[in-house]
Amino acid sequence: MDVASGCSTGQAKMSDISKMIRILAVDDHALLRKGLAAVINAEPDLKLVAEAANGENAIEKFRTHRPDVVLMDLQMPVLNGIEATIRILSEFSDARIIVLTTYKGDAQVLRALRAGARAYLLKGHDRELIETIHAVMEGRKRIPPEVAAELAEHATDDELSEREIEVLKLIAAGNSNKQIADRLSVAEATVKSRVTNILSKLSASDRAHAVTIGLKRGIIEI
């Protein structure tokens, strides 16, 4: 009887372990990773199995631990969250990646979803994070209302081309049209044309306004 009871208990423990959702947290702020660990490990069916401070480290940790879910920050040194997501999914097509960030710009959201993220969450919503982890494990995708609202607001906007984004980045860095033309090895008239397109597509009144909009929407980063 005791042996049978022991086996039953052992089987129950093994069953509990098999049901645990194993998580990799990726963020360049150690304090935030510590906070995530506390939130995750307080849940009976969640376990933080690894942490990473940048995208390159995240890829290595994923290969080693094969977590069920990755919580991925966007802006990190060495390799950002978008590139890390793309590279992880190129190796492990069934990887479940949740972007966890402070940025809700529509351009960043679209890049993350196109890269293959299953959900996009803003930091600081612990209960929503737990619910999203379970939703993703069930095969669902999730975007909070405030992020969805940003996407909807710009759904019909014309997207900037790669060349236009490149020009906007150089404008943000303080370059004149002539300096941008020299940097890109194009005619100054070409740069002026791209600037005109940028202002039109972003409904910006001037170059500084275009940079402000670009930063807010996540089209460019500094």
C-alpha positions in Angstrom: 0.0 0.0 0.0 2.8 2.4 0.9 4.7 1.6 -2.3 1.5 2.3 -4.3 1.0 5.5 -2.5 4.5 6.5 -3.1 4.2 5.8 -6.8 1.0 7.8 -7.0 2.6 10.7 -5.3 5.6 10.5 -7.5 3.4 10.4 -10.6 1.5 13.4 -9.4 4.7 15.3 -8.9 6.0 14.3 -12.4 2.6 15.4 -13.8 2.9 18.8 -12.0 6.4 19.3 -13.5 5.2 18.4 -17.0 2.5 21.0 -16.7 4.8 23.8 -15.8 5.2 26.6 -18.4 8.9 27.3 -18.7 9.8 30.9 -19.4 12.8 32.8 -20.7 12.9 36.6 -19.7 14.9 38.9 -22.0 15.6 42.4 -20.9 18.7 44.5 -20.5 17.6 45.8 -17.1 18.5 43.4 -14.3 16.0 45.0 -11.9 13.1 44.4 -14.3 14.2 40.8 -14.8 14.2 40.4 -11.0 10.6 41.8 -10.9 9.5 39.4 -13.7 11.0 36.5 -11.8 9.0 37.3 -8.7 5.8 37.6 -10.7 6.3 34.5 -12.7 7.6 32.2 -9.9 4.6 33.2 -7.7 2.3 31.4 -10.1 1.9 27.7 -9.5 2.2 26.7 -13.1 4.9 29.1 -14.3 8.7 28.9 -13.9 11.4 31.3 -15.0 14.1 28.9 -16.3 16.5 31.5 -17.8 17.3 35.2 -18.2 19.1 37.1 -21.0 20.3 40.7 -21.1 20.4 41.1 -24.9 19.2 39.5 -28.1 22.3 37.5 -28.8 22.2 36.1 -25.3 18.5 35.3 -25.7 19.2 33.1 -28.8 21.9 31.2 -26.8 19.6 30.7 -23.8 16.8 29.6 -26.1 19.0 26.9 -27.7 20.0 25.7 -24.2 16.7 25.7 -22.4 14.0 25.5 -25.1 11.5 27.5 -23.1 7.8 27.3 -23.7 7.5 31.1 -23.8 9.9 34.0 -24.3 9.3 37.5 -22.8 11.2 39.7 -25.2 12.1 43.4 -24.7 12.6 45.5 -27.9 15.4 48.0 -27.3 18.5 46.2 -26.1 22.3 46.4 -26.8 24.1 44.0 -29.1 21.0 42.7 -30.8 17.4 44.2 -30.5 14.3 42.2 -29.7 12.9 42.2 -33.3 16.1 40.7 -34.7 16.3 38.2 -31.9 12.7 37.2 -32.5 13.4 36.7 -36.2 16.5 34.6 -35.6 14.9 32.4 -32.9 11.9 31.7 -35.1 14.2 30.9 -38.1 15.7 28.0 -36.0 12.6 27.1 -33.9 9.4 27.8 -35.9 7.2 26.9 -33.0 8.7 29.3 -30.5 6.2 31.4 -28.6 7.4 35.0 -28.2 5.7 37.7 -26.3 7.1 41.2 -26.7 7.2 43.0 -23.4 8.1 46.6 -23.7 7.4 50.2 -22.7 6.8 51.3 -26.4 3.4 51.3 -28.0 4.2 53.0 -31.3 2.3 51.4 -34.2 5.4 50.9 -36.3 7.1 48.9 -33.5 4.0 46.8 -33.0 3.8 45.9 -36.7 7.5 45.0 -36.9 7.1 42.7 -33.9 4.0 41.0 -35.2 5.6 40.6 -38.7 8.6 39.1 -37.1 6.4 36.5 -35.6 5.6 37.6 -32.0 2.4 36.0 -30.6 1.6 38.9 -28.4 2.6 42.5 -27.7 2.4 43.8 -24.1 3.3 46.9 -22.2 5.4 46.6 -19.1 3.8 47.0 -15.7 0.6 45.0 -16.1 1.4 41.8 -14.1 -2.0 40.2 -14.2 -2.4 40.9 -17.9 1.1 39.3 -18.4 0.0 36.1 -16.7 -3.2 35.9 -18.7 -1.3 36.5 -21.9 1.2 33.7 -21.2 -1.7 31.3 -20.8 -3.4 32.6 -23.9 -0.3 32.2 -26.0 0.2 28.7 -24.7 -3.4 27.9 -25.9 -2.5 29.1 -29.4 -4.1 32.6 -29.2 -2.6 35.9 -30.0 -3.0 39.0 -27.8 -2.7 42.8 -28.1 -4.0 45.1 -25.4 -6.6 47.7 -26.2 -4.3 50.7 -26.0 -1.9 49.1 -28.4 -4.7 48.0 -30.8 -5.9 51.6 -30.7 -2.5 52.8 -31.9 -2.6 50.3 -34.8 -6.1 51.4 -35.7 -5.2 55.1 -35.7 -2.6 54.6 -38.4 -4.0 51.6 -40.3 -4.7 53.6 -43.4 -1.5 55.7 -43.4 1.1 55.3 -46.1 4.2 53.6 -44.6 7.6 55.2 -45.1 9.9 53.3 -47.5 13.2 52.0 -46.2 15.0 54.9 -48.0 12.7 57.4 -46.3 13.2 55.9 -42.9 17.0 56.1 -43.5 16.6 59.8 -44.4 14.4 60.4 -41.3 17.1 58.8 -39.1 19.7 61.1 -40.5 17.5 64.1 -40.0 17.0 63.1 -36.4 20.8 63.0 -36.1 21.0 66.6 -37.1 22.1 66.3 -40.7 21.2 68.8 -43.4 19.9 67.8 -46.8 23.4 68.2 -48.3 25.0 66.1 -45.6 22.4 63.4 -46.0 23.0 63.4 -49.8 26.7 63.0 -49.2 26.1 60.2 -46.7 23.8 58.3 -49.0 25.7 59.1 -52.2 22.6 60.6 -53.9 21.7 64.0 -55.3 20.5 66.7 -52.9 17.3 67.0 -55.0 16.6 63.3 -54.3 16.9 63.9 -50.5 14.6 66.9 -50.8 12.0 64.8 -52.6 12.2 62.1 -49.9 11.9 64.7 -47.1 8.7 66.1 -48.9 7.3 62.5 -49.0 8.2 62.0 -45.3 6.4 65.2 -44.3 3.3 64.3 -46.3 3.1 60.7 -45.1 3.5 61.7 -41.4 1.3 64.8 -41.7 4.3 66.7 -40.3 4.6 70.5 -40.4 8.4 70.5 -40.6 11.5 68.3 -40.2 11.6 68.5 -36.4 7.9 67.6 -36.2 8.6 64.6 -38.5 11.3 63.4 -36.1 9.0 63.8 -33.1 6.3 61.7 -34.9 8.8 59.1 -36.0 10.0 58.6 -32.5 6.5 58.5 -31.0 5.3 55.9 -33.5 8.5 53.8 -33.3 9.4 54.4 -36.9 12.9 55.4 -35.8 14.9 55.1 -32.6 17.6 57.2 -31.0 
